């Protein structure tokens, strides 16, 4: 495919079997031609391809310059195609939040006949059934898992039989309180149990400061990051003093990545939202260095009713974007306000100087990119007014 003088290679992961949809067929038939963006049925996720690639390359350069590995978190895009772009740029592997996300992405990678991928599942598993799924998946990729309880070690040991040992990291609570051991002693117990299991290999530690990612003000964010890294360092010191090598120290995120690099504790970064950005990160990061990534992702919506005074109704509502972080912003119209108007509709305020007409397309900055992407089955890649590719949200709905 050629668009704007640049060749776009085929996507990984397909379009999820909806090629017989006439609305999609109309866009696919005009893909690569100017004006094709206006054919995309709304509400729809659009991603500026050059901005996306620029974000991927900028973060990789930052990691390379700091001598730290980059393991982007695929929970932000859930797309095998975008993950492949990150890997091709130099990432050592990817992260996923759930085992089912890893299963979906590995299946897509296998269909693309690409190289074996390194994947870290960042949430602890529970129950033997999940451990058995992980053991089966480990035969298809280079899989690493996290644990924060001795029972998790026992389940993985029981589920793994033969082959290369399964890599296990100890998850550390660094202040969020969601998962992770609460200090060196339980970490030592887990490392000892892992190393005693022939089918397991102790790979290091994970410490994710999710509570610090959206702290407004860099000094306040730095304080949270310093505290989180101090907790990781204390566990690492105890483990290594007891003879447990800590090869990997993984964590960090888009809001704290540069600060994590400054701390010098982590060996790899799990940044995710930097590929897209969103309104929540924009509000929190302001002009801080961590905000130096382009807003590549937008939500396209159409005005469907103009009968009222002071506002219009658009076709993007609760079902088209996440609501946990509030409302989106209307691109190009900072004084306009969006309000959710039901499952399928939204309200956009107008003024004497701006009142969009029925059928006009508006573009929104999603409030929180990760769960917004999970509401869509595809992302349209664009350059200006041209659709140049469409990629599947491969692991959409994979929350188990």
BELSUL-V394269 format. One record per pair of residues at least 6 apart in sequence whose C-alpha atoms are under 8 Angstrom apart, sorted by sequence separation. I is the first residue (numbers start at 0). J is the second residue. D is the distance in whole Angstrom. If there is no record, write none. Layout:
# BELSUL-V394269
i:I j:J d:D
i:I j:J d:D
This chain:
# BELSUL-V394269
i:0 j:6 d:6
i:1 j:7 d:6
i:17 j:23 d:8
i:18 j:24 d:6
i:29 j:35 d:6
i:62 j:68 d:6
i:86 j:92 d:6
i:95 j:101 d:6
i:108 j:114 d:8
i:124 j:130 d:7
i:136 j:142 d:7
i:146 j:152 d:7
i:159 j:165 d:7
i:172 j:178 d:6
i:173 j:179 d:8
i:180 j:186 d:6
i:193 j:199 d:6
i:194 j:200 d:6
i:214 j:220 d:5
i:238 j:244 d:7
i:239 j:245 d:7
i:259 j:265 d:7
i:284 j:290 d:6
i:305 j:311 d:5
i:329 j:335 d:7
i:339 j:345 d:5
i:340 j:346 d:6
i:349 j:355 d:8
i:365 j:371 d:7
i:380 j:386 d:6
i:381 j:387 d:5
i:0 j:7 d:6
i:62 j:69 d:6
i:86 j:93 d:8
i:171 j:178 d:7
i:172 j:179 d:4
i:193 j:200 d:6
i:194 j:201 d:6
i:213 j:220 d:8
i:238 j:245 d:7
i:304 j:311 d:6
i:305 j:312 d:7
i:328 j:335 d:8
i:329 j:336 d:7
i:338 j:345 d:6
i:339 j:346 d:6
i:379 j:386 d:7
i:380 j:387 d:6
i:381 j:388 d:7
i:0 j:8 d:7
i:170 j:178 d:7
i:171 j:179 d:4
i:172 j:180 d:5
i:173 j:181 d:8
i:193 j:201 d:6
i:212 j:220 d:8
i:251 j:259 d:6
i:303 j:311 d:8
i:304 j:312 d:5
i:328 j:336 d:7
i:329 j:337 d:7
i:337 j:345 d:7
i:338 j:346 d:5
i:379 j:387 d:8
i:380 j:388 d:5
i:0 j:9 d:8
i:26 j:35 d:6
i:73 j:82 d:7
i:170 j:179 d:5
i:171 j:180 d:5
i:172 j:181 d:5
i:211 j:220 d:6
i:281 j:290 d:7
i:302 j:311 d:7
i:303 j:312 d:6
i:304 j:313 d:7
i:328 j:337 d:7
i:337 j:346 d:5
i:338 j:347 d:7
i:379 j:388 d:6
i:380 j:389 d:6
i:26 j:36 d:8
i:59 j:69 d:7
i:169 j:179 d:8
i:170 j:180 d:6
i:171 j:181 d:6
i:172 j:182 d:8
i:235 j:245 d:7
i:280 j:290 d:8
i:302 j:312 d:6
i:303 j:313 d:5
i:327 j:337 d:7
i:336 j:346 d:8
i:337 j:347 d:5
i:379 j:389 d:4
i:380 j:390 d:8
i:82 j:93 d:7
i:105 j:116 d:8
i:169 j:180 d:8
i:171 j:182 d:7
i:190 j:201 d:6
i:302 j:313 d:4
i:303 j:314 d:6
i:326 j:337 d:6
i:336 j:347 d:6
i:337 j:348 d:7
i:378 j:389 d:6
i:379 j:390 d:7
i:26 j:38 d:6
i:211 j:223 d:6
i:256 j:268 d:7
i:301 j:313 d:5
i:302 j:314 d:7
i:326 j:338 d:7
i:335 j:347 d:7
i:336 j:348 d:5
i:377 j:389 d:7
i:378 j:390 d:5
i:25 j:38 d:7
i:26 j:39 d:6
i:211 j:224 d:7
i:300 j:313 d:6
i:301 j:314 d:6
i:326 j:339 d:8
i:335 j:348 d:5
i:377 j:390 d:6
i:378 j:391 d:6
i:71 j:85 d:7
i:256 j:270 d:7
i:300 j:314 d:6
i:301 j:315 d:8
i:335 j:349 d:6
i:377 j:391 d:4
i:378 j:392 d:7
i:171 j:186 d:8
i:208 j:223 d:8
i:250 j:265 d:7
i:300 j:315 d:6
i:335 j:350 d:8
i:376 j:391 d:6
i:377 j:392 d:5
i:23 j:39 d:7
i:208 j:224 d:7
i:248 j:264 d:7
i:249 j:265 d:6
i:252 j:268 d:7
i:276 j:292 d:7
i:376 j:392 d:5
i:22 j:39 d:8
i:23 j:40 d:7
i:101 j:118 d:7
i:169 j:186 d:6
i:248 j:265 d:5
i:249 j:266 d:6
i:250 j:267 d:7
i:251 j:268 d:5
i:252 j:269 d:6
i:253 j:270 d:5
i:276 j:293 d:7
i:277 j:294 d:7
i:375 j:392 d:7
i:376 j:393 d:8
i:22 j:40 d:7
i:247 j:265 d:8
i:248 j:266 d:5
i:249 j:267 d:5
i:250 j:268 d:5
i:251 j:269 d:5
i:252 j:270 d:4
i:253 j:271 d:6
i:274 j:292 d:8
i:275 j:293 d:7
i:276 j:294 d:5
i:71 j:90 d:7
i:101 j:120 d:7
i:208 j:227 d:6
i:247 j:266 d:6
i:248 j:267 d:6
i:249 j:268 d:6
i:250 j:269 d:5
i:251 j:270 d:6
i:252 j:271 d:7
i:253 j:272 d:6
i:273 j:292 d:6
i:275 j:294 d:6
i:276 j:295 d:7
i:277 j:296 d:8
i:373 j:392 d:7
i:376 j:395 d:7
i:69 j:89 d:8
i:70 j:90 d:6
i:73 j:93 d:6
i:74 j:94 d:8
i:169 j:189 d:7
i:247 j:267 d:7
i:249 j:269 d:7
i:252 j:272 d:8
i:253 j:273 d:6
i:275 j:295 d:5
i:276 j:296 d:7
i:372 j:392 d:7
i:375 j:395 d:7
i:69 j:90 d:5
i:70 j:91 d:6
i:71 j:92 d:7
i:72 j:93 d:6
i:73 j:94 d:6
i:74 j:95 d:6
i:123 j:144 d:7
i:124 j:145 d:8
i:134 j:155 d:8
i:146 j:167 d:7
i:169 j:190 d:7
i:206 j:227 d:7
i:274 j:295 d:7
i:275 j:296 d:5
i:374 j:395 d:7
i:68 j:90 d:7
i:69 j:91 d:6
i:70 j:92 d:5
i:71 j:93 d:5
i:72 j:94 d:4
i:73 j:95 d:5
i:74 j:96 d:6
i:98 j:120 d:6
i:118 j:140 d:7
i:120 j:142 d:8
i:122 j:144 d:8
i:123 j:145 d:5
i:124 j:146 d:7
i:143 j:165 d:7
i:144 j:166 d:6
i:145 j:167 d:6
i:146 j:168 d:6
i:147 j:169 d:6
i:206 j:228 d:8
i:317 j:339 d:6
i:373 j:395 d:5
i:374 j:396 d:8
i:68 j:91 d:6
i:69 j:92 d:7
i:70 j:93 d:5
i:71 j:94 d:6
i:72 j:95 d:6
i:73 j:96 d:8
i:77 j:100 d:7
i:95 j:118 d:7
i:97 j:120 d:6
i:117 j:140 d:6
i:118 j:141 d:6
i:119 j:142 d:6
i:120 j:143 d:6
i:121 j:144 d:7
i:122 j:145 d:7
i:123 j:146 d:5
i:142 j:165 d:7
i:143 j:166 d:5
i:144 j:167 d:5
i:145 j:168 d:5
i:146 j:169 d:5
i:147 j:170 d:5
i:316 j:339 d:6
i:317 j:340 d:8
i:372 j:395 d:8
i:373 j:396 d:6
i:70 j:94 d:6
i:72 j:96 d:8
i:92 j:116 d:6
i:93 j:117 d:6
i:94 j:118 d:6
i:95 j:119 d:6
i:96 j:120 d:6
i:97 j:121 d:7
i:115 j:139 d:7
i:116 j:140 d:5
i:117 j:141 d:4
i:118 j:142 d:5
i:119 j:143 d:5
i:120 j:144 d:5
i:121 j:145 d:6
i:123 j:147 d:7
i:130 j:154 d:6
i:131 j:155 d:7
i:134 j:158 d:6
i:142 j:166 d:7
i:143 j:167 d:6
i:144 j:168 d:6
i:145 j:169 d:6
i:146 j:170 d:6
i:147 j:171 d:7
i:316 j:340 d:6
i:317 j:341 d:6
i:318 j:342 d:6
i:319 j:343 d:8
i:79 j:104 d:6
i:92 j:117 d:5
i:93 j:118 d:5
i:94 j:119 d:5
i:95 j:120 d:5
i:96 j:121 d:5
i:97 j:122 d:6
i:115 j:140 d:6
i:116 j:141 d:6
i:117 j:142 d:6
i:118 j:143 d:6
i:119 j:144 d:6
i:120 j:145 d:7
i:126 j:151 d:8
i:130 j:155 d:5
i:134 j:159 d:6
i:143 j:168 d:7
i:145 j:170 d:6
i:206 j:231 d:6
i:316 j:341 d:6
i:317 j:342 d:5
i:318 j:343 d:6
i:78 j:104 d:7
i:91 j:117 d:7
i:92 j:118 d:6
i:93 j:119 d:6
i:94 j:120 d:6
i:95 j:121 d:6
i:96 j:122 d:6
i:115 j:141 d:7
i:117 j:143 d:8
i:125 j:151 d:6
i:167 j:193 d:7
i:254 j:280 d:7
i:316 j:342 d:5
i:317 j:343 d:6
i:77 j:104 d:8
i:92 j:119 d:8
i:94 j:121 d:7
i:124 j:151 d:7
i:127 j:154 d:5
i:131 j:158 d:5
i:179 j:206 d:8
i:204 j:231 d:8
i:316 j:343 d:4
i:317 j:344 d:7
i:3 j:31 d:8
i:79 j:107 d:6
i:123 j:151 d:8
i:126 j:154 d:7
i:127 j:155 d:7
i:130 j:158 d:6
i:131 j:159 d:7
i:137 j:165 d:7
i:312 j:340 d:8
i:315 j:343 d:6
i:316 j:344 d:4
i:317 j:345 d:8
i:2 j:31 d:5
i:55 j:84 d:8
i:59 j:88 d:7
i:79 j:108 d:7
i:314 j:343 d:6
i:315 j:344 d:5
i:316 j:345 d:5
i:1 j:31 d:7
i:2 j:32 d:7
i:55 j:85 d:6
i:59 j:89 d:7
i:127 j:157 d:8
i:254 j:284 d:7
i:314 j:344 d:5
i:315 j:345 d:5
i:0 j:31 d:7
i:59 j:90 d:7
i:127 j:158 d:7
i:134 j:165 d:8
i:147 j:178 d:7
i:204 j:235 d:8
i:224 j:255 d:7
i:228 j:259 d:8
i:257 j:288 d:8
i:313 j:344 d:6
i:314 j:345 d:6
i:330 j:361 d:8
i:52 j:84 d:8
i:56 j:88 d:7
i:147 j:179 d:5
i:148 j:180 d:7
i:167 j:199 d:7
i:232 j:264 d:7
i:257 j:289 d:7
i:312 j:344 d:7
i:313 j:345 d:5
i:329 j:361 d:7
i:330 j:362 d:6
i:55 j:88 d:7
i:146 j:179 d:8
i:147 j:180 d:5
i:164 j:197 d:7
i:165 j:198 d:6
i:166 j:199 d:6
i:167 j:200 d:6
i:168 j:201 d:6
i:171 j:204 d:7
i:173 j:206 d:6
i:175 j:208 d:6
i:231 j:264 d:8
i:256 j:289 d:7
i:312 j:345 d:6
i:313 j:346 d:6
i:329 j:362 d:6
i:330 j:363 d:6
i:102 j:136 d:7
i:105 j:139 d:7
i:164 j:198 d:5
i:165 j:199 d:5
i:166 j:200 d:5
i:167 j:201 d:5
i:168 j:202 d:5
i:169 j:203 d:6
i:170 j:204 d:6
i:171 j:205 d:6
i:172 j:206 d:6
i:173 j:207 d:7
i:174 j:208 d:7
i:175 j:209 d:6
i:221 j:255 d:8
i:224 j:258 d:7
i:228 j:262 d:7
i:255 j:289 d:7
i:312 j:346 d:5
i:313 j:347 d:7
i:329 j:363 d:5
i:330 j:364 d:7
i:98 j:133 d:7
i:105 j:140 d:7
i:163 j:198 d:7
i:164 j:199 d:5
i:165 j:200 d:6
i:166 j:201 d:6
i:167 j:202 d:6
i:168 j:203 d:5
i:169 j:204 d:5
i:170 j:205 d:5
i:171 j:206 d:5
i:172 j:207 d:8
i:173 j:208 d:6
i:175 j:210 d:5
i:220 j:255 d:7
i:224 j:259 d:7
i:254 j:289 d:6
i:311 j:346 d:6
i:312 j:347 d:6
i:328 j:363 d:5
i:329 j:364 d:7
i:162 j:198 d:8
i:164 j:200 d:6
i:166 j:202 d:6
i:167 j:203 d:7
i:168 j:204 d:5
i:169 j:205 d:6
i:170 j:206 d:6
i:171 j:207 d:8
i:174 j:210 d:7
i:228 j:264 d:6
i:253 j:289 d:7
i:254 j:290 d:8
i:310 j:346 d:6
i:311 j:347 d:5
i:327 j:363 d:6
i:328 j:364 d:5
i:148 j:185 d:8
i:152 j:189 d:7
i:161 j:198 d:7
i:168 j:205 d:7
i:221 j:258 d:6
i:225 j:262 d:7
i:228 j:265 d:8
i:310 j:347 d:5
i:311 j:348 d:6
i:327 j:364 d:5
i:328 j:365 d:7
i:160 j:198 d:6
i:310 j:348 d:4
i:311 j:349 d:7
i:327 j:365 d:5
i:328 j:366 d:8
i:147 j:186 d:8
i:149 j:188 d:8
i:159 j:198 d:6
i:309 j:348 d:6
i:310 j:349 d:5
i:326 j:365 d:8
i:327 j:366 d:5
i:149 j:189 d:6
i:152 j:192 d:7
i:156 j:196 d:6
i:159 j:199 d:8
i:212 j:252 d:7
i:309 j:349 d:5
i:326 j:366 d:6
i:148 j:189 d:7
i:152 j:193 d:6
i:156 j:197 d:8
i:203 j:244 d:7
i:204 j:245 d:7
i:212 j:253 d:7
i:213 j:254 d:6
i:309 j:350 d:6
i:325 j:366 d:6
i:147 j:189 d:7
i:156 j:198 d:6
i:203 j:245 d:4
i:205 j:247 d:8
i:206 j:248 d:8
i:207 j:249 d:8
i:208 j:250 d:7
i:212 j:254 d:4
i:324 j:366 d:6
i:146 j:189 d:8
i:149 j:192 d:7
i:156 j:199 d:7
i:202 j:245 d:6
i:203 j:246 d:5
i:204 j:247 d:6
i:205 j:248 d:6
i:206 j:249 d:6
i:207 j:250 d:5
i:208 j:251 d:6
i:209 j:252 d:8
i:211 j:254 d:7
i:212 j:255 d:6
i:311 j:354 d:8
i:324 j:367 d:6
i:155 j:199 d:8
i:201 j:245 d:8
i:202 j:246 d:6
i:203 j:247 d:5
i:204 j:248 d:5
i:205 j:249 d:5
i:206 j:250 d:5
i:207 j:251 d:6
i:208 j:252 d:8
i:211 j:255 d:7
i:310 j:354 d:8
i:311 j:355 d:8
i:321 j:365 d:8
i:322 j:366 d:7
i:323 j:367 d:7
i:202 j:247 d:6
i:203 j:248 d:6
i:204 j:249 d:6
i:205 j:250 d:6
i:206 j:251 d:8
i:207 j:252 d:8
i:279 j:324 d:6
i:320 j:365 d:7
i:321 j:366 d:7
i:322 j:367 d:8
i:320 j:366 d:8
i:321 j:367 d:6
i:123 j:170 d:8
i:320 j:367 d:8
i:321 j:368 d:8
i:182 j:230 d:8
i:186 j:234 d:7
i:190 j:238 d:8
i:278 j:327 d:7
i:321 j:370 d:6
i:183 j:233 d:7
i:187 j:237 d:7
i:278 j:328 d:7
i:320 j:370 d:7
i:321 j:371 d:5
i:182 j:233 d:8
i:183 j:234 d:5
i:187 j:238 d:6
i:305 j:356 d:7
i:320 j:371 d:4
i:174 j:226 d:8
i:182 j:234 d:6
i:183 j:235 d:8
i:186 j:238 d:8
i:305 j:357 d:6
i:319 j:371 d:7
i:320 j:372 d:8
i:173 j:226 d:7
i:174 j:227 d:6
i:190 j:243 d:7
i:302 j:355 d:7
i:304 j:357 d:6
i:173 j:227 d:5
i:183 j:237 d:6
i:187 j:241 d:8
i:302 j:356 d:7
i:303 j:357 d:6
i:320 j:374 d:7
i:123 j:178 d:8
i:173 j:228 d:7
i:183 j:238 d:7
i:302 j:357 d:5
i:303 j:358 d:6
i:319 j:374 d:6
i:122 j:178 d:8
i:301 j:357 d:8
i:302 j:358 d:5
i:318 j:374 d:7
i:319 j:375 d:7
i:173 j:230 d:6
i:301 j:358 d:6
i:302 j:359 d:5
i:173 j:231 d:7
i:301 j:359 d:6
i:302 j:360 d:6
i:145 j:204 d:8
i:301 j:360 d:4
i:302 j:361 d:7
i:145 j:205 d:7
i:171 j:231 d:7
i:300 j:360 d:6
i:301 j:361 d:6
i:299 j:360 d:7
i:300 j:361 d:5
i:299 j:361 d:6
i:300 j:362 d:6
i:299 j:362 d:5
i:300 j:363 d:8
i:298 j:362 d:6
i:299 j:363 d:6
i:297 j:362 d:6
i:298 j:363 d:5
i:12 j:78 d:8
i:213 j:279 d:7
i:297 j:363 d:6
i:298 j:364 d:6
i:12 j:79 d:6
i:213 j:280 d:6
i:215 j:282 d:8
i:216 j:283 d:7
i:217 j:284 d:8
i:297 j:364 d:5
i:298 j:365 d:7
i:11 j:79 d:6
i:12 j:80 d:6
i:215 j:283 d:4
i:216 j:284 d:7
i:296 j:364 d:7
i:297 j:365 d:6
i:11 j:80 d:4
i:214 j:283 d:6
i:215 j:284 d:6
i:296 j:365 d:8
i:10 j:80 d:6
i:213 j:283 d:5
i:214 j:284 d:8
i:215 j:285 d:8
i:217 j:287 d:7
i:294 j:364 d:8
i:213 j:284 d:7
i:11 j:83 d:8
i:121 j:205 d:8
i:278 j:364 d:6
i:277 j:364 d:6
i:278 j:365 d:6
i:279 j:366 d:5
i:277 j:365 d:6
i:278 j:366 d:5
i:279 j:367 d:6
i:277 j:366 d:6
i:278 j:367 d:7
i:277 j:367 d:6
i:277 j:368 d:6
i:276 j:368 d:7
i:275 j:368 d:7
i:12 j:107 d:5
i:11 j:107 d:7
i:12 j:108 d:8
i:272 j:368 d:7
i:11 j:108 d:7
i:272 j:369 d:7
i:12 j:110 d:8
i:12 j:111 d:7
i:11 j:111 d:6
i:94 j:269 d:7
i:93 j:269 d:8
i:67 j:260 d:8
i:65 j:260 d:7
i:75 j:271 d:6
i:70 j:267 d:6
i:71 j:268 d:7
i:72 j:269 d:5
i:74 j:271 d:7
i:75 j:272 d:6
i:67 j:265 d:8
i:68 j:266 d:6
i:69 j:267 d:5
i:70 j:268 d:6
i:71 j:269 d:5
i:72 j:270 d:6
i:73 j:271 d:6
i:67 j:266 d:5
i:68 j:267 d:4
i:69 j:268 d:5
i:70 j:269 d:5
i:71 j:270 d:5
i:72 j:271 d:4
i:67 j:267 d:5
i:68 j:268 d:6
i:69 j:269 d:7
i:70 j:270 d:7
i:71 j:271 d:5
i:67 j:268 d:7
i:69 j:270 d:8
i:58 j:273 d:8
i:55 j:273 d:8
i:54 j:273 d:7
i:55 j:274 d:6
i:54 j:274 d:5
i:54 j:275 d:8
i:51 j:274 d:6
i:51 j:275 d:7
i:46 j:275 d:8
i:57 j:292 d:8
i:54 j:292 d:6
i:54 j:293 d:7
i:53 j:293 d:8
i:51 j:293 d:8
i:50 j:293 d:6
i:50 j:294 d:7
i:51 j:295 d:6
i:50 j:295 d:5
i:48 j:295 d:7
i:47 j:295 d:5
i:46 j:295 d:5
i:47 j:296 d:7
i:46 j:296 d:4
i:45 j:296 d:6
i:46 j:297 d:6
i:44 j:296 d:7
i:45 j:297 d:5
i:44 j:297 d:6
i:45 j:298 d:6
i:44 j:298 d:5
i:45 j:299 d:7
i:43 j:298 d:6
i:44 j:299 d:6
i:42 j:298 d:7
i:43 j:299 d:5
i:42 j:299 d:5
i:43 j:300 d:7
i:41 j:299 d:6
i:42 j:300 d:5
i:41 j:300 d:5
i:42 j:301 d:7
i:41 j:301 d:6
i:42 j:314 d:6
i:41 j:314 d:7
i:42 j:315 d:5
i:41 j:315 d:8
i:43 j:319 d:8
i:42 j:319 d:7
i:107 j:393 d:8
i:104 j:393 d:6
i:103 j:393 d:6
i:104 j:394 d:7
i:103 j:394 d:6
i:75 j:368 d:7
i:76 j:369 d:7
i:75 j:369 d:4
i:100 j:394 d:5
i:103 j:397 d:8
i:74 j:369 d:6
i:75 j:370 d:8
i:77 j:372 d:8
i:99 j:394 d:8
i:76 j:372 d:6
i:77 j:373 d:8
i:75 j:372 d:7
i:76 j:373 d:8
i:100 j:397 d:5
i:99 j:397 d:5
i:100 j:398 d:7
i:99 j:398 d:7
i:97 j:397 d:7
i:99 j:399 d:6
i:97 j:398 d:6
i:98 j:399 d:7
i:97 j:399 d:6
i:80 j:390 d:6
i:80 j:391 d:7
i:78 j:390 d:7
i:79 j:391 d:8
i:78 j:391 d:6
i:79 j:392 d:8
i:78 j:392 d:5
i:79 j:393 d:6
i:77 j:392 d:5
i:78 j:393 d:5
i:76 j:392 d:7
i:77 j:393 d:6
i:78 j:394 d:7
i:77 j:394 d:5
i:77 j:395 d:6
i:37 j:360 d:8
i:44 j:372 d:8
i:44 j:375 d:7
i:43 j:375 d:8
i:46 j:378 d:7
i:48 j:380 d:5
i:44 j:377 d:7
i:45 j:378 d:6
i:46 j:379 d:6
i:47 j:380 d:6
i:48 j:381 d:6
i:49 j:382 d:7
i:44 j:378 d:5
i:45 j:379 d:5
i:46 j:380 d:5
i:47 j:381 d:5
i:48 j:382 d:6
i:43 j:378 d:7
i:44 j:379 d:6
i:45 j:380 d:6
i:46 j:381 d:6
i:47 j:382 d:6
i:43 j:379 d:8
i:45 j:381 d:7
i:47 j:383 d:8
i:36 j:381 d:7
i:37 j:384 d:7
i:36 j:384 d:5
i:35 j:384 d:6
i:36 j:385 d:5
i:34 j:384 d:5
i:35 j:385 d:5
i:36 j:386 d:5
i:33 j:384 d:6
i:34 j:385 d:6
i:35 j:386 d:6
i:33 j:385 d:5
i:32 j:385 d:6
i:33 j:386 d:8
i:31 j:385 d:6
i:32 j:386 d:7
i:30 j:385 d:7
i:31 j:386 d:6
i:30 j:386 d:5
i:31 j:387 d:5
i:30 j:387 d:6
i:31 j:388 d:8
i:30 j:388 d:7
i:15 j:376 d:7
i:14 j:376 d:8
i:14 j:377 d:7
i:14 j:389 d:7
i:14 j:390 d:6
i:15 j:391 d:6
i:13 j:390 d:7
i:14 j:391 d:5
i:10 j:388 d:7
i:12 j:390 d:7
i:13 j:391 d:6
i:15 j:393 d:8
i:3 j:382 d:8
i:9 j:388 d:8
i:10 j:389 d:7
i:11 j:390 d:7
i:12 j:391 d:6
i:7 j:387 d:7
i:10 j:390 d:6
i:11 j:391 d:8
i:7 j:388 d:7
i:12 j:393 d:6
i:2 j:385 d:8
i:2 j:387 d:6
i:1 j:387 d:8
i:0 j:387 d:8
